[in-house]
Each structure stands twice: as structure tokens, then as C-alpha cells.
Amino acid sequence: MANKEATIAEIAEGFRTSSAVLLTEYRGLTVAQLKQLRSNIRDNATYAVVKNTLAKRALNEAGVSGLDAELVGPTAIAFVHGDTVSVAKALRDFAKANDKLVLKGGYFDGAVVTVEEVRKLADLETREVLLAKLAGAFKASLFGAAYMFNAPLAQAVRTVDALRQKKESA
């Protein structure tokens, strides 16, 4: 009984401290496949197989509602502590390669998310790509500003040079 309470407390802590939680069904996956999936998301999440009854009690303890319907069948939870988009992409890609992994939904930013919303999340660019695009936009803006500031100076130099050439030829 104390072991169950410790497990419930651990799962509840995962719900409270994670930036997102993604639920999957893993029925039919081998231990090696689960190990591969865990290593794919290790940098941004932990992946735990849970008993549905304990997970439901942990949800109540953590104050999370709306996921009870998803807790049927063999359930594993990805507790995201890093980039949610990367984890969603990794789960989606793993599910494409291994049809036995089924996305069930999740909990993100204080709200329950459906399987479709998880897929949309997986389609987003990763944080690093978005930051690189933003940096590129800033660089282009700065280059444009530098060109704009240098244009009058270059025009003045060309004008002075044209006047000098005209004076020399006259």
C-alpha cells in the first residue's frame, strides 16, 4: 500500500512539474522498442508506463481534470521537461515507424489536448529552428538598415567624384 502511495505521489509530481504531458498506448511494443523510444525523448522528457487506476488518483491529487477518458488500456506517459514540440515530433515519428504506439492526447499549458492537437504541435518548427529564423530576420533587417544609412554617403561620394571628373575635363 505504501508503494502505491509513493507511485501516486511520483506521478502527481510529474503532472505538476512537467511543461506538458503526452499519453500513449504502447500495447504490443517490445522492451527494445520502448527502450529506443525512451532514448529518443530522453533529452526533453521521461517516459513511464503507468497503471490507469494509479494515474487517475495522481491526476486528482495534482488537480488535473479531463484526462480520465484517455486512461484506458495500457498507458504510458511522457512527462515533458524540455521542448514539447520535440517530444511530440519524436512520438509522432516513432508511431509512424511502429504502428503499435498510439497517441492518446495529453495535457499542455493547463488544458487537455486531443490527439489532433498533439499532431499539430508535432508539425510546428522546433524552438531552435524558430530562433534561427528570428535571428535571420533580424540580420536581414540590420543589413537593410545599414544599407539605407550607407546609401546617402555613397551617393554623396559618387556626386563629388562626378563633379571632380567634370572639373578635370573642363
VENURZI-V702520 format. One record per residue. N is the residue number from 1. PHI is phi as a letter, one per 20 degrees, with the letter a starting at -180 (* if undefined). D_CENTER is the distance of its C-alpha to the mean C-alpha in Angstrom with 2 decimals. Layout:
n: (N | N)
phi: (PHI | PHI)
d_center: (D_CENTER | D_CENTER)
//
This chain:
n: (1 | 2 | 3 | 4 | 5 | 6 | 7 | 8 | 9 | 10 | 11 | 12 | 13 | 14 | 15 | 16 | 17 | 18 | 19 | 20 | 21 | 22 | 23 | 24 | 25 | 26 | 27 | 28 | 29 | 30 | 31 | 32 | 33 | 34 | 35 | 36 | 37 | 38 | 39 | 40 | 41 | 42 | 43 | 44 | 45 | 46 | 47 | 48 | 49 | 50 | 51 | 52 | 53 | 54 | 55 | 56 | 57 | 58 | 59 | 60 | 61 | 62 | 63 | 64 | 65 | 66 | 67 | 68 | 69 | 70 | 71 | 72 | 73 | 74 | 75 | 76 | 77 | 78 | 79 | 80 | 81 | 82 | 83 | 84 | 85 | 86 | 87 | 88 | 89 | 90 | 91 | 92 | 93 | 94 | 95 | 96 | 97 | 98 | 99 | 100 | 101 | 102 | 103 | 104 | 105 | 106 | 107 | 108 | 109 | 110 | 111 | 112 | 113 | 114 | 115 | 116 | 117 | 118 | 119 | 120 | 121 | 122 | 123 | 124 | 125 | 126 | 127 | 128 | 129 | 130 | 131 | 132 | 133 | 134 | 135 | 136 | 137 | 138 | 139 | 140 | 141 | 142 | 143 | 144 | 145 | 146 | 147 | 148 | 149 | 150 | 151 | 152 | 153 | 154 | 155 | 156 | 157 | 158 | 159 | 160 | 161 | 162 | 163 | 164 | 165 | 166 | 167 | 168 | 169 | 170)
phi: (* | f | f | f | f | f | f | f | f | f | f | f | f | f | f | f | e | e | f | b | c | d | e | c | d | d | g | n | f | e | f | f | f | f | f | f | f | g | f | f | d | g | f | c | b | d | c | c | e | c | e | f | f | f | f | f | f | f | g | f | f | e | m | d | c | o | d | g | f | e | e | c | m | f | c | c | c | e | e | e | c | c | f | f | f | f | f | f | f | f | f | f | f | f | f | f | f | c | f | f | e | c | f | d | p | r | c | b | l | m | c | f | d | e | f | f | f | f | f | f | f | f | f | f | f | f | g | f | f | f | f | f | f | f | f | f | f | f | f | f | f | f | f | f | f | f | f | f | f | e | g | f | f | f | f | f | f | f | f | f | f | f | f | f | f | f | f | f | f | e)
d_center: (36.36 | 35.16 | 32.69 | 31.23 | 31.00 | 29.20 | 26.68 | 26.21 | 25.80 | 23.20 | 21.10 | 21.66 | 20.57 | 17.29 | 16.82 | 17.97 | 16.03 | 12.52 | 9.87 | 9.23 | 11.42 | 11.34 | 14.91 | 16.44 | 20.03 | 21.06 | 24.76 | 26.41 | 24.00 | 25.92 | 25.41 | 24.67 | 21.91 | 20.33 | 20.74 | 19.05 | 16.00 | 15.91 | 16.26 | 13.42 | 10.85 | 13.22 | 11.60 | 8.67 | 10.42 | 13.97 | 15.27 | 18.55 | 21.14 | 22.71 | 25.85 | 25.40 | 28.24 | 26.88 | 23.36 | 25.09 | 27.11 | 24.13 | 22.45 | 25.73 | 26.01 | 22.56 | 23.44 | 20.76 | 22.35 | 21.76 | 20.33 | 23.82 | 24.18 | 21.21 | 22.85 | 25.35 | 25.93 | 24.39 | 21.11 | 18.46 | 15.60 | 12.33 | 12.21 | 8.86 | 10.03 | 7.51 | 3.97 | 2.85 | 1.72 | 4.15 | 5.81 | 6.28 | 7.51 | 9.54 | 11.01 | 11.87 | 13.44 | 15.22 | 16.51 | 17.88 | 19.68 | 20.79 | 21.81 | 22.55 | 18.95 | 18.42 | 15.41 | 16.97 | 14.56 | 13.10 | 13.08 | 10.67 | 12.12 | 15.57 | 15.80 | 15.98 | 13.86 | 15.60 | 14.91 | 15.02 | 12.42 | 10.00 | 11.18 | 10.79 | 7.12 | 7.13 | 9.56 | 7.84 | 8.12 | 5.94 | 6.96 | 9.95 | 11.11 | 11.15 | 13.02 | 15.29 | 16.13 | 16.94 | 19.07 | 20.79 | 21.63 | 23.07 | 25.02 | 26.45 | 27.46 | 29.12 | 30.88 | 32.16 | 33.40 | 35.12 | 36.77 | 37.93 | 39.47 | 41.13 | 42.51 | 45.38 | 46.36 | 46.46 | 48.43 | 50.87 | 51.38 | 52.07 | 54.50 | 56.35 | 56.56 | 57.94 | 60.48 | 61.50 | 62.01 | 64.00 | 66.16 | 66.82 | 67.86 | 70.16)
//
